[in-house]
Amino acid sequence: MKTAFFTEWRTTLRQPSSFTFVILWTVVISLLFLLNRGLPQFDGYTNVLGTIINLLLYLLPLFMLIIGSLSITNELESGQWALLSTYPISTFRYVVGKFVGQLVAQIAVFSVSYGISMVLCTILQFPVSLKWMVLIYLFALFLISFFLGIGILIGTFASTRWQALMSSVVIWFIFIMMWASLLIAILQFVPYPLIANVLGITLFLNPAELVRVFFVVQFGGGAVFGQEFDTLVTFFKMTLSLPVLVIYTVLYLATVLTIAGWKLQRRKL
């Protein structure tokens, strides 16, 4: 696992695309801040914050799905996995090593970009509260973690890089772009008293939606979700909700990586 981690870490940070992502995130985040420089210091859930959350929600999952899936599929297609399969290596430890290596590398890339953006905002005297900065950063970290893990899982099922790319786009489209429409279509067949329960269950099926709702509540925007989410909004306002989200994240990723390890083991036979 340690070897897979360091290999993935070094390979990712040496790729020119890593520097491209640093520039991309720096430019995007800085522009969003600077476009609202003339506004007074904002706190809570505002239009500016909603724009930033939506932008991160669209871009981060797509990039992480593609990066995670290709990190596995590249080795499968090039024959490197066939060579590794001849060694007494645990597929689960290999998958975890790949995931952790990619996770640390992607967090490092985003952290550098985010830090540069914060420095620019400070220099240009754009007022941003510390709580606001920390919550946005945590929001991005949870998205990176969830969708990098799902991307690794996609890579273990894909046979080619093209297949991995297309599968990543399809999953992203369902989880991010079509989720609201799918829920509306499903809820038309659900009795009204059960709508709140169905919404709660489906929320935990889509980590992107769960993370979005959780952090919007932390910013004080829970009222935008309506009375169907009143119970969840009340719970998310509690201090206990963050540890619960962390536990959910660990269990979700453990399940995803276990399935990925099982699938690689099957392809090994």
C-alpha positions in Angstrom: 0.0 0.0 0.0 2.8 2.4 0.8 4.5 1.7 -2.6 1.2 2.4 -4.4 0.7 5.6 -2.4 4.1 7.1 -3.1 4.0 6.1 -6.7 0.6 7.7 -7.2 1.7 10.8 -5.3 4.9 11.4 -7.2 3.3 10.6 -10.6 0.4 13.0 -10.0 2.4 15.9 -8.8 5.0 15.6 -11.7 2.3 15.7 -14.3 1.9 19.1 -16.1 -1.9 18.8 -15.6 -1.3 19.3 -11.9 0.1 22.8 -12.5 -2.8 23.4 -14.9 -5.3 22.6 -12.1 -3.4 25.0 -9.8 -3.8 27.8 -12.3 -7.4 26.9 -13.0 -8.6 26.8 -9.4 -6.7 30.0 -8.6 -8.2 31.9 -11.5 -11.7 30.6 -10.9 -11.9 31.2 -7.2 -10.1 34.5 -7.3 -12.4 35.9 -10.0 -15.5 34.9 -8.0 -14.1 36.7 -5.0 -12.9 39.8 -6.9 -16.2 40.2 -8.9 -17.8 40.9 -5.6 -15.1 43.1 -4.1 -17.3 46.1 -3.9 -19.8 44.4 -1.7 -19.6 44.7 2.1 -18.3 41.7 4.1 -20.7 38.9 3.7 -21.5 36.0 6.0 -24.0 33.3 5.8 -25.7 32.0 2.6 -25.7 34.7 -0.1 -25.9 34.7 -3.9 -22.1 34.9 -4.1 -21.7 31.8 -1.9 -24.4 30.0 -3.9 -22.4 30.7 -7.1 -19.2 29.4 -5.6 -20.8 26.2 -4.2 -22.5 25.5 -7.5 -19.3 26.0 -9.5 -17.4 23.7 -7.2 -20.2 21.2 -7.3 -20.1 21.1 -11.1 -16.3 21.0 -11.6 -14.8 19.1 -8.7 -16.8 15.8 -9.1 -16.2 15.7 -12.9 -12.5 16.2 -12.6 -12.2 13.7 -9.7 -14.2 11.0 -11.5 -12.1 11.3 -14.6 -8.8 11.4 -12.7 -9.7 8.5 -10.4 -11.0 6.3 -13.2 -8.0 6.9 -15.5 -5.5 6.3 -12.7 -6.7 2.6 -12.6 -7.6 2.2 -16.3 -4.2 3.4 -17.5 -2.4 0.6 -15.6 -5.0 -2.0 -16.8 -4.7 -0.9 -20.5 -0.9 -0.6 -20.5 -0.4 -4.0 -19.0 1.2 -2.7 -15.8 -1.6 -4.3 -13.7 -0.9 -7.6 -15.3 2.7 -7.3 -14.2 1.7 -6.3 -10.7 -0.7 -9.3 -10.5 2.3 -11.6 -10.7 3.4 -10.3 -7.3 1.8 -11.4 -3.9 0.0 -8.0 -3.5 -3.4 -7.5 -2.0 -5.8 -5.8 -4.4 -7.5 -4.0 -1.6 -4.3 -2.6 -0.3 -3.3 -1.6 -3.8 -6.6 0.2 -4.3 -6.4 2.0 -1.0 -2.8 3.0 -1.8 -3.9 4.4 -5.1 -6.8 6.3 -3.6 -4.9 7.8 -0.7 -2.0 8.8 -3.0 -4.4 10.5 -5.4 -6.4 12.1 -2.6 -3.4 13.6 -0.9 -2.1 14.9 -4.3 -5.4 16.4 -5.3 -6.0 18.0 -1.9 -2.5 19.5 -2.1 -3.2 21.0 -5.6 -6.5 22.5 -4.4 -5.0 23.8 -1.2 -2.3 25.6 -3.0 -4.8 27.2 -5.3 -7.2 28.1 -2.5 -4.3 29.5 -0.5 -3.2 31.7 -3.3 -6.7 33.0 -3.8 -7.0 33.9 -0.1 -3.7 35.7 -0.3 -4.9 37.7 -3.3 -8.2 38.6 -1.5 -6.2 39.8 1.5 -3.9 41.9 -0.6 -6.8 43.4 -2.5 -8.7 43.9 0.8 -11.7 41.8 -0.1 -13.4 41.0 3.3 -13.9 37.2 3.8 -14.7 35.8 7.2 -12.6 32.9 8.5 -15.7 30.7 9.0 -16.6 31.3 5.4 -13.2 30.3 4.1 -13.0 27.1 6.3 -16.5 25.9 5.3 -15.8 26.4 1.6 -12.5 24.5 1.9 -14.1 21.6 3.8 -16.9 21.5 1.2 -14.3 21.0 -1.5 -12.4 18.4 0.5 -15.5 16.2 0.9 -16.4 16.4 -2.8 -12.8 15.5 -3.7 -12.9 12.5 -1.4 -16.2 11.1 -2.4 -15.8 11.4 -6.2 -12.2 10.3 -6.3 -13.3 7.1 -4.6 -16.2 6.6 -7.1 -13.7 7.3 -9.9 -11.4 4.6 -8.6 -14.4 2.2 -8.6 -15.3 3.2 -12.2 -11.8 2.5 -13.3 -11.9 -1.1 -12.0 -14.9 -1.9 -14.1 -13.8 -0.1 -17.3 -11.7 -1.9 -19.9 -10.3 1.1 -21.8 -9.6 4.7 -21.0 -12.3 5.8 -23.4 -14.8 3.6 -21.5 -13.6 5.0 -18.2 -14.0 8.6 -19.5 -17.5 8.0 -20.8 -18.6 6.2 -17.6 -17.3 9.1 -15.5 -19.2 11.6 -17.5 -22.4 9.5 -17.3 -22.1 9.1 -13.5 -21.4 12.9 -13.1 -24.4 13.7 -15.3 -26.7 11.5 -13.1 -25.3 12.6 -9.7 -24.9 16.3 -10.5 -27.0 17.4 -13.5 -30.0 15.1 -13.5 -30.5 14.3 -9.8 -33.1 17.0 -9.1 -35.1 16.0 -12.2 -34.9 12.3 -11.3 -36.2 13.1 -7.8 -39.1 15.1 -9.1 -40.0 12.3 -11.5 -39.9 9.7 -8.7 -41.7 11.8 -6.1 -44.7 12.0 -8.4 -45.5 8.4 -7.6 -44.9 8.7 -3.9 -47.7 9.5 -1.4 -47.3 12.9 0.1 -46.8 11.7 3.7 -43.8 9.6 2.6 -42.1 12.4 0.6 -39.9 13.5 3.5 -38.7 10.0 4.2 -37.9 9.3 0.5 -36.0 12.6 0.3 -34.0 11.7 3.3 -33.1 8.3 1.9 -32.2 9.5 -1.5 -30.1 12.3 0.1 -27.7 9.6 1.5 -27.5 7.9 -1.9 -25.9 10.9 -3.5 -22.9 12.2 -1.6 -22.8 15.4 -3.6 -26.3 16.3 -2.6 -25.7 15.4 1.0 -22.6 17.5 1.2 -24.3 20.4 -0.5 -27.3 20.3 1.9 -25.0 20.0 4.9 -22.8 23.0 4.1 -25.7 25.2 3.0 -27.2 24.6 6.4 -23.9 25.4 8.0 -24.0 28.8 6.2 -27.5 29.4 7.6 -29.4 28.7 4.3 -31.4 25.7 5.5 -34.7 27.5 4.8 -34.2 27.2 1.0 -34.9 23.5 1.2 -38.5 23.7 2.4 -40.3 21.9 5.2 -39.6 18.4 3.8 -36.0 18.9 5.0 -36.9 20.4 8.4 -35.8 17.3 10.3 -32.5 17.0 8.5 -31.8 20.8 8.7 -32.4 20.7 12.4 -30.0 17.8 12.8 -27.3 19.4 10.5 -27.4 22.5 12.8 -26.2 20.4 15.7 -22.5 20.1 16.6 -22.8 16.3 16.3 -23.6 16.4 12.6 -20.0 17.0 11.4 -18.7 13.8 13.1 -21.7 11.9 11.7 -20.8 13.2 8.2 -17.2 12.1 8.7 -18.3 8.6 9.7 -20.6 8.4 6.7 -17.7 9.5 4.5 -15.4 6.8 5.9 -18.1 4.1 5.6 -19.0 5.2 2.0 -15.4 5.2 0.8 -14.7 1.9 2.6 -17.6 0.3 0.8 -16.6 1.8 -2.6 -13.0 0.8 -2.3 -13.9 -2.7 -1.1 -16.0 -3.3 -4.2 -13.2 -1.9 -6.3 -10.7 -4.3 -4.7 -13.1 -7.2 -5.2 -13.5 -6.3 -8.9 -9.7 -6.1 -9.5 -9.3 -9.4 -7.7 -11.8 -10.9 -10.1 -10.0 -9.5 -13.1 -6.8 -11.0 -11.7 -8.1 -14.5 -12.0 
